[in-house]
Amino acid sequence: MRTFLFLLLTLLLASCSAAKPKPEAFANAERAIDAAVQAGAEQHAPVELRFAREKLAEANKGMELKQYDKAFYLVEQAEINSELAIEKTKAALVRTEVTEASRRNEVLREDFQNTYGEDFQ
């Protein structure tokens, strides 16, 4: 009976231990960071990009310390922060385009008013 309980306890403890994150998880996070840099996040979303890099560095430390659950969580966070940086960069670029289009529209409006007078609508 004791052997059975010991075996059962060992199995329970083994099932509770965190699985080691796969290397492709780290590669995916690294690719996401690279994609954010390529998108222009260093200029438009530097905080999110920095967070992604910091989380990936912490995940690597977690792997060295065999804190696999922490490392897995941090790798996911790095990837999420990278994706956020990409989306914020896209939004900033669209905002710039909208601002430029508004400026061009205002120039055209002024030209029409100068050409056709104040009655032009």
Secondary structure, 3 states (H helix, E strand, C coil): CHHHHHHHHHHHHHHHCCCCCCHHHHHHHHHHHHHHHHHCHHHHCHHHHHHHHHHHHHHHHHHHCCCHHHHHHHHHHHHHHHHHHHHHHHHHHHHHHHHHHHHHHHHHHHHHHHHHCCCCC
